[in-house]
Amino acid sequence: MRSGDLARLVRAPAALTVPGDVLAGAAASGRPPHPATLVTAASSVCLYWAGMALNDWADRDLDAGERPERPVPSGRVTPQAALTVACGLTGAGLSLAALAQGRRGLTTALPLTGVVWLYDLVLKNTAWGPGGMAAARMLNVLRGAARGKALHALPAAAVIGLHTYAVTRLSRHEVDGGPRSAPAAALAVSGLIGVGTALTGRRDGPADRELLALAYVCCCAPAQLGAVRTPTASAVRRAVGAGIHALLPLQSALIAGSGFRKTALTVAAACPPARLLTRKAAVT
């Protein structure tokens, strides 16, 4: 397996949106960046990549007709190799979780792992699919919370979960396009989240939260509006990709709202590289 094919299999650039979940959960619980938090974020990246590889293994027959360019149906990666990558990355994610926080790390990683595998193997093509994906992102946020302070991270988890739910529902129209109501709903959710995030959080520092909330809306709304105007498959794919990238300014706004300015700006700085790397490997 070539490195480029592996990167496409696991949607490598999209992993840049994963650490921000953990950091948002940590910030919401008042926990400053810590080595254990960074190792937990690395664990989540492995679990995210595992889910992407498992997705392509589970969808190999469907993708042969709908997404023949993907690594597995194109023959560049065998189904056995994709499943092996998924299992190996799952093991790596759980190992890093144990390294970061011992038994507590596994306690937070195992539910996320279960939701990832359940989504890919059972939920994805059902009415529960978007909820499953949203639940995975929410659990990832809660992984970052300080011990005994998970409740403090619930609002941030809910915001990221709502965004993820809307983007996942829209992604169901990536192949054939869909009604204008699908991207319109995603656009409405983005506007609601943007306004709500700008108006909540700490107000005793620079206006980073408001600016980052605006950046979030500017990141995803134009592509969503384009899909409302012309709801073709290509327009929907662009809107979904923009929605994935928009997680970075959204996470940054939430972190800034918790008072961790440097962490927020660091997460936001990952947005340009993520967009650049998407030219090499798609995020959807």
C-alpha positions as CSV (number, residue, x, y, z in Angstrom):
1,M,0.0,0.0,0.0
2,R,1.4,3.4,-1.0
3,S,1.4,6.2,1.5
4,G,-0.9,8.3,-0.8
5,D,-3.4,5.5,-0.9
6,L,-3.3,5.1,2.8
7,A,-3.8,8.9,3.3
8,R,-6.9,8.7,1.0
9,L,-8.2,5.6,2.8
10,V,-8.2,7.3,6.2
11,R,-9.1,10.8,4.9
12,A,-5.8,12.0,6.5
13,P,-6.4,15.8,6.3
14,A,-9.7,15.6,8.1
15,A,-7.8,14.4,11.2
16,L,-6.7,18.0,11.8
17,T,-10.3,18.6,13.0
18,V,-10.1,16.0,15.7
19,P,-7.7,17.4,18.4
20,G,-9.8,20.6,18.6
21,D,-12.7,18.5,20.0
22,V,-10.5,17.3,22.9
23,L,-9.0,20.8,23.5
24,A,-12.5,22.3,23.5
25,G,-13.6,19.9,26.2
26,A,-10.5,20.6,28.2
27,A,-10.9,24.3,28.0
28,A,-14.6,24.2,28.9
29,S,-13.7,22.3,32.1
30,G,-11.0,24.8,32.9
31,R,-8.1,22.6,32.1
32,P,-5.1,24.2,30.4
33,P,-3.2,22.3,27.6
34,H,-1.4,19.4,29.2
35,P,0.8,16.6,27.8
36,A,-1.9,14.0,28.7
37,T,-4.5,16.1,26.8
38,L,-2.3,16.0,23.7
39,V,-1.8,12.3,23.9
40,T,-5.5,11.9,24.3
41,A,-6.0,14.0,21.1
42,A,-3.5,11.7,19.3
43,S,-5.6,8.7,20.5
44,S,-8.7,10.3,19.0
45,V,-6.9,10.9,15.7
46,C,-6.1,7.2,15.5
47,L,-9.7,6.3,16.3
48,Y,-10.9,8.7,13.6
49,W,-8.6,7.3,11.0
50,A,-9.7,3.8,12.1
51,G,-13.3,4.8,11.5
52,M,-12.5,6.1,8.0
53,A,-10.7,2.9,7.0
54,L,-13.5,0.8,8.4
55,N,-16.0,2.9,6.5
56,D,-14.4,2.0,3.2
57,W,-14.2,-1.6,4.1
58,A,-17.8,-1.8,5.1
59,D,-18.9,0.2,2.0
60,R,-16.7,-1.6,-0.5
61,D,-19.5,-3.0,-2.6
62,L,-21.6,0.2,-2.5
63,D,-18.6,2.3,-3.4
64,A,-17.9,0.1,-6.4
65,G,-20.9,1.7,-8.0
66,E,-21.0,5.1,-6.3
67,R,-17.4,6.0,-5.5
68,P,-15.2,3.8,-7.8
69,E,-12.3,6.2,-7.3
70,R,-11.9,5.4,-3.7
71,P,-8.9,3.2,-2.7
72,V,-10.7,0.0,-2.1
73,P,-13.1,-0.3,-5.1
74,S,-10.3,1.1,-7.4
75,G,-8.1,-1.9,-6.3
76,R,-5.3,0.3,-4.9
77,V,-6.1,-1.0,-1.4
78,T,-7.4,-4.5,-0.8
79,P,-10.4,-5.0,1.6
80,Q,-8.3,-7.1,3.9
81,A,-5.7,-4.3,4.1
82,A,-8.4,-1.7,4.9
83,L,-9.8,-3.8,7.7
84,T,-6.3,-4.5,9.0
85,V,-5.6,-0.7,9.1
86,A,-8.9,-0.1,10.9
87,C,-8.1,-2.7,13.6
88,G,-4.5,-1.6,13.9
89,L,-5.4,2.1,14.3
90,T,-8.1,1.1,16.8
91,G,-5.5,-0.7,18.9
92,A,-3.2,2.3,18.6
93,G,-5.9,4.7,19.8
94,L,-6.8,2.6,22.8
95,S,-3.1,2.2,23.7
96,L,-2.5,5.9,23.5
97,A,-5.6,6.4,25.7
98,A,-4.2,4.1,28.3
99,L,-0.8,5.9,28.1
100,A,-2.4,9.3,28.5
101,Q,-4.6,8.6,31.5
102,G,-4.5,5.0,32.4
103,R,-7.8,3.3,33.3
104,R,-9.6,6.7,33.0
105,G,-8.3,7.1,29.5
106,L,-9.7,3.7,28.5
107,T,-13.0,4.5,30.2
108,T,-13.4,7.5,27.9
109,A,-11.9,5.9,24.8
110,L,-13.9,2.6,24.8
111,P,-17.4,4.3,24.4
112,L,-16.0,6.4,21.5
113,T,-14.5,3.3,19.9
114,G,-17.8,1.5,20.2
115,V,-19.8,4.3,18.6
116,V,-17.3,4.5,15.7
117,W,-17.5,0.8,14.9
118,L,-21.3,0.8,15.5
119,Y,-21.7,3.7,13.1
120,D,-19.7,2.2,10.3
121,L,-21.1,-1.3,10.6
122,V,-24.7,-0.7,11.6
123,L,-26.0,2.9,11.9
124,K,-24.6,4.7,8.9
125,N,-27.3,4.0,6.4
126,T,-30.2,4.2,8.8
127,A,-32.1,7.1,10.3
128,W,-29.8,6.9,13.3
129,G,-26.6,7.5,11.2
130,P,-26.3,11.3,11.7
131,G,-27.0,10.9,15.4
132,G,-24.3,8.3,15.7
133,M,-21.7,10.5,14.0
134,A,-22.8,13.4,16.3
135,A,-22.5,11.2,19.3
136,A,-18.9,10.3,18.3
137,R,-17.9,13.9,18.1
138,M,-19.6,14.7,21.4
139,L,-17.8,11.9,23.2
140,N,-14.5,13.1,21.7
141,V,-15.1,16.5,23.3
142,L,-15.9,15.0,26.6
143,R,-12.6,13.0,26.5
144,G,-10.8,16.3,27.1
145,A,-12.7,17.3,30.2
146,A,-10.9,17.3,33.5
147,R,-11.7,14.6,36.0
148,G,-15.1,15.2,37.5
149,K,-15.9,18.1,35.3
150,A,-17.5,16.4,32.2
151,L,-20.7,18.3,32.8
152,H,-18.8,21.6,32.2
153,A,-17.9,20.4,28.7
154,L,-21.4,19.3,27.8
155,P,-22.4,22.6,26.2
156,A,-19.3,22.6,23.9
157,A,-20.0,19.0,23.1
158,A,-23.6,19.8,22.2
159,V,-22.6,22.6,19.9
160,I,-20.1,20.4,18.0
161,G,-22.6,17.5,18.0
162,L,-25.3,19.7,16.4
163,H,-22.9,20.9,13.7
164,T,-21.8,17.4,13.0
165,Y,-25.4,16.2,12.8
166,A,-26.3,18.8,10.2
167,V,-23.2,18.1,8.1
168,T,-23.8,14.3,8.2
169,R,-27.4,14.6,7.2
170,L,-26.3,16.8,4.2
171,S,-23.6,14.2,3.3
172,R,-26.3,11.7,2.4
173,H,-26.8,13.7,-0.8
174,E,-23.2,13.7,-1.9
175,V,-23.7,11.1,-4.6
176,D,-27.0,12.1,-6.3
177,G,-27.6,15.6,-5.1
178,G,-30.8,16.3,-3.2
179,P,-33.6,18.7,-2.4
180,R,-32.7,22.3,-1.6
181,S,-34.1,21.7,1.9
182,A,-31.1,19.6,2.9
183,P,-28.4,22.3,2.4
184,A,-30.9,25.0,3.6
185,A,-31.2,23.1,6.9
186,A,-27.5,22.9,7.3
187,L,-27.2,26.6,6.5
188,A,-29.8,27.5,9.2
189,V,-27.9,25.4,11.7
190,S,-24.6,27.1,10.9
191,G,-26.2,30.5,11.4
192,L,-27.8,29.5,14.7
193,I,-24.5,28.0,16.0
194,G,-22.5,31.1,14.8
195,V,-24.8,33.5,16.5
196,G,-25.1,31.5,19.7
197,T,-21.3,30.9,19.9
198,A,-20.6,34.6,19.4
199,L,-23.0,35.6,22.2
200,T,-21.9,33.2,24.9
201,G,-18.6,32.6,26.8
202,R,-16.3,34.9,28.6
203,R,-16.2,38.6,27.8
204,D,-13.2,39.8,29.8
205,G,-10.7,39.5,27.0
206,P,-10.2,40.3,23.3
207,A,-13.1,39.7,20.9
208,D,-11.5,36.4,19.6
209,R,-14.6,34.4,20.3
210,E,-16.8,36.7,18.1
211,L,-14.3,36.8,15.3
212,L,-13.8,33.1,15.3
213,A,-17.5,32.5,15.3
214,L,-17.7,34.8,12.3
215,A,-14.9,32.8,10.7
216,Y,-16.9,29.6,11.3
217,V,-19.9,31.0,9.5
218,C,-17.8,32.3,6.6
219,C,-16.1,28.9,6.3
220,C,-19.2,26.9,5.8
221,A,-22.1,29.2,4.8
222,P,-21.0,30.1,1.2
223,A,-20.7,26.5,0.1
224,Q,-24.0,25.7,1.8
225,L,-25.7,28.6,0.1
226,G,-24.2,27.4,-3.2
227,A,-25.8,24.0,-2.6
228,V,-29.1,25.6,-1.8
229,R,-29.0,27.4,-5.2
230,T,-27.8,24.4,-7.1
231,P,-28.2,21.2,-5.1
232,T,-26.1,19.0,-7.3
233,A,-23.9,16.2,-6.0
234,S,-20.7,18.2,-6.6
235,A,-22.2,21.3,-4.8
236,V,-23.3,19.1,-1.8
237,R,-19.8,17.6,-1.6
238,R,-18.3,21.0,-1.5
239,A,-20.7,22.0,1.3
240,V,-19.9,18.9,3.3
241,G,-16.2,19.5,2.9
242,A,-16.6,23.1,4.0
243,G,-18.6,21.9,7.0
244,I,-15.8,19.5,8.0
245,H,-13.2,22.3,7.7
246,A,-15.5,24.7,9.6
247,L,-15.1,22.6,12.7
248,L,-11.7,24.2,13.3
249,P,-12.9,27.8,13.7
250,L,-15.9,26.5,15.6
251,Q,-13.7,24.6,18.1
252,S,-11.5,27.7,18.3
253,A,-14.4,30.0,19.1
254,L,-15.5,27.6,21.9
255,I,-12.0,27.5,23.3
256,A,-11.7,31.2,23.2
257,G,-15.0,31.6,24.9
258,S,-13.5,29.5,27.8
259,G,-10.6,31.9,28.1
260,F,-7.8,30.0,26.5
261,R,-6.8,32.4,23.8
262,K,-3.5,30.9,22.7
263,T,-5.0,27.4,22.4
264,A,-7.9,28.8,20.3
265,L,-5.6,30.6,17.9
266,T,-3.4,27.5,17.6
267,V,-6.4,25.4,16.6
268,A,-7.6,28.0,14.2
269,A,-4.2,28.1,12.5
270,A,-4.7,24.5,11.4
271,C,-7.5,25.6,9.0
272,P,-5.3,26.7,6.0
273,P,-3.1,23.5,6.1
274,A,-6.2,21.4,6.3
275,R,-7.6,23.1,3.2
276,L,-4.3,22.7,1.4
277,L,-3.9,19.0,2.2
278,T,-7.5,18.4,1.0
279,R,-6.1,18.8,-2.5
280,K,-4.0,15.7,-1.9
281,A,-6.7,13.6,-0.2
282,A,-10.4,14.3,0.1
283,V,-12.0,14.7,3.5
284,T,-15.3,13.0,2.5
